[in-house]
Amino acid sequence: MTELAGKACIVTGASSGIGTATALGLARLGASLALVGRDSARLEAVARSCREAGAVDVKTYRADFGELQQVRALADELLADWPRVDVLVNNAALVLQRREETVDGHEKVFAVNHLAPYLLTRLLLDRLVASAPSRIVNVASDAHTFGAMEPDDYMSTRSFRPLKVYGRSKLANILFTSELARRLEGAGVTANCLHPGFVSTGLARDNKLGVLFLKVAKPFIKSPADGAETTLFLASEPVAVSGEYFVDRKVHQTKDYARDPEMARRLWDDSARLVGLD
């Protein structure tokens, strides 16, 4: 992979799983790192490992993506600390067994998996454009195939089925990537998303059935390091396309509803309203 010496890379959800593997992979390429997560102690442990792996400059940032004000504060810190941002990896995500609402009144899975990275990306966008050529990498999932977006019920108030709700949040990642790439055309910033594969992470720890399933399926599950490969590819290798969905380092065809430009534009506008942006 291409060396990233002198490149500043932000990784959210860096304190475990694919996020940690991504951070270590970027560190081995010589990148400077901003590691974001909810657990300060675990972040510091990852930071130490990244320094040992070759990262020259590593800073950690504690932020709970279930609270949009913390996302805003995080963006302020990142902009103050990093004169340039070459790579933004939106990796943080969760799955919940039961419906919860955030302090902002949003359904938590949709808020953490889509609204928070949407807000963070938009708050950092001017810096990313000023740092061009730069990249935005959104970690989505083939769970988006579980069903189309329901724009009249983003918050899953009518029904809450854990995997379908998670799948819709990952579909939102894909639609967001598509619209983001359209708006960034000509700016020197690429935006792509990916499915990391079937990876054993902490996502299912809230779900007893999910934990049991992971145990049964263990022989077929990728390691976090394997799951991070496409993320690292998009973060470091020359990629000529933008707005695409990747699997195993290659552009992959998605469902028709994941390529709907009208839904992508509507989701952008609705998300702006929900997070309080123009």
LINGI-V929988 format. One line per field, one symbol per residue. ss: DSSP state (@ for helix, = for strand, . for the rest). phi: phi as a letter, one per 40 degrees, with the letter a starting at -180 (. if undefined). burial: + if it has 24 or more other ideal C-beta (glycine too) atoms within 12 Angstrom, else -. A space follows every 50 residues. Layout:
# LINGI-V929988
ss = ???
phi = ???
burial = ???
This chain:
# LINGI-V929988
ss = .......=====....@@@@@@@@@@@@...======..@@@@@@@@@@@ @@@....=====.....@@@@@@@@@@@@@@.....====.......... =.....=@@@@@@@@@@@@@@@@@@@@@@@...=======.@@@@@.... @@@........@@@@@@@@@@@@@@@@@@@@@@.....=======...=. .@@@@@.@@@@@@@@@.@@@.=.@@@@.@@@@@@@@........===..= =....@@@@.@@@@@@@@@@@@@@@...
phi = .ccbdgccbbbcgccafcccccdccccccgccbbbbacbcccccccdccc ccchccbbbbacacccbcccccccdccccccbcbbcabbcbdaabbcbcb bcccgbdccccccbcccdcdcccccccccccdcbbbbbcbaccccciccb ccadcfccabbdccccdcccccdcccccccccccdgcgbcbbbabcgcbc bcdcccbccccccccccdcbcccdccccccdccccbccbcbagbbbbfgb cbcbcdccbccccccccdcccdcccgbc
burial = ---+--+++++++++++++++++++++++++++++++++--++--++-++ +-+-+-++++++++++++-+++-++--++-++-+++++++++++++--++ -+-+-++++++++++++++++++++-+++-+-++++++++++++++-+++ +--+++---+-++++++++++++++++++++-++----++++++++++++ ++++-----+---+-------+-++++++++++++++-+--++++++-+- -+-++-+++---++--++-++--++---
